[in-house]
Amino acid sequence: MGVPKYRINLTQEERNILKKISQKDTAKQSMVRRARIILMSDEGLLNQEIAAKLDIMDCVITKWTKVGMKNRLTLSKRGCRI
């Protein structure tokens, strides 16, 4: 329990874009949360650790890491679709 089902290995470019999104004051809260989930997963944190830090359920983390892996993060200069 708590072990990442989907392991994310971001490129440096993806990491930089997600960091910018997670720190942006004008970004949608849902987008910021997704970016933080994926960044923390990339850092090797367990789902339970991420859930505790972000005050969300494990299933939310599994959902967004799965989406991130399946779509491989559609990143662009205009933003990020996770």
C-alpha positions as CSV (number, residue, x, y, z in Angstrom):
1,M,0.0,0.0,0.0
2,G,1.3,3.4,-0.9
3,V,3.8,2.1,-3.4
4,P,3.6,4.0,-6.8
5,K,1.8,1.8,-9.3
6,Y,3.0,4.0,-12.1
7,R,6.6,5.2,-12.0
8,I,7.3,8.6,-13.6
9,N,10.7,9.6,-14.9
10,L,10.5,13.1,-16.1
11,T,13.0,14.8,-18.4
12,Q,14.6,18.0,-17.1
13,E,12.4,20.0,-19.5
14,E,9.2,18.4,-18.2
15,R,10.4,18.9,-14.6
16,N,11.1,22.6,-15.2
17,I,7.7,23.2,-16.8
18,L,5.9,21.4,-14.0
19,K,7.8,23.4,-11.4
20,K,6.8,26.6,-13.0
21,I,3.1,25.5,-13.1
22,S,3.2,24.4,-9.5
23,Q,4.5,27.9,-8.4
24,K,2.3,30.0,-10.6
25,D,-0.2,32.1,-8.7
26,T,-2.5,32.4,-11.7
27,A,-2.7,28.6,-12.5
28,K,-5.8,26.7,-11.8
29,Q,-5.6,24.9,-8.4
30,S,-6.4,21.5,-10.0
31,M,-3.5,22.0,-12.4
32,V,-1.1,23.0,-9.6
33,R,-2.1,19.9,-7.6
34,R,-1.6,17.6,-10.6
35,A,1.8,19.1,-11.3
36,R,2.8,18.7,-7.6
37,I,1.6,15.0,-7.6
38,I,3.7,14.2,-10.7
39,L,6.8,16.1,-9.4
40,M,6.6,14.3,-6.0
41,S,6.2,11.0,-7.7
42,D,9.2,11.7,-9.9
43,E,11.2,12.4,-6.8
44,G,10.4,8.9,-5.6
45,L,7.9,9.7,-2.8
46,L,5.4,7.0,-1.9
47,N,1.7,7.6,-2.6
48,Q,1.0,7.8,1.1
49,E,3.7,10.4,1.6
50,I,2.3,12.5,-1.3
51,A,-1.2,12.1,0.0
52,A,-0.2,13.3,3.4
53,K,1.7,16.3,2.1
54,L,-1.2,17.4,-0.3
55,D,-4.0,16.2,2.0
56,I,-5.6,14.0,-0.7
57,M,-6.5,10.3,-1.1
58,D,-4.1,7.8,-2.6
59,C,-6.5,7.0,-5.5
60,V,-6.1,10.6,-6.7
61,I,-2.3,10.1,-6.9
62,T,-2.7,6.8,-8.8
63,K,-5.1,8.5,-11.3
64,W,-2.8,11.4,-12.1
65,T,0.4,9.4,-12.3
66,K,-1.4,6.9,-14.6
67,V,-2.7,9.8,-16.8
68,G,0.8,11.3,-16.8
69,M,2.4,8.0,-18.0
70,K,-0.3,7.2,-20.5
71,N,-0.2,10.6,-22.2
72,R,3.4,11.3,-21.3
73,L,2.6,14.8,-20.3
74,T,1.5,16.9,-23.3
75,L,3.7,19.9,-22.6
76,S,4.0,23.0,-24.6
77,K,5.1,26.6,-24.3
78,R,1.5,27.6,-23.7
79,G,1.0,25.4,-20.7
80,C,0.7,21.8,-19.7
81,R,-2.1,19.3,-20.1
82,I,-1.7,16.6,-17.6
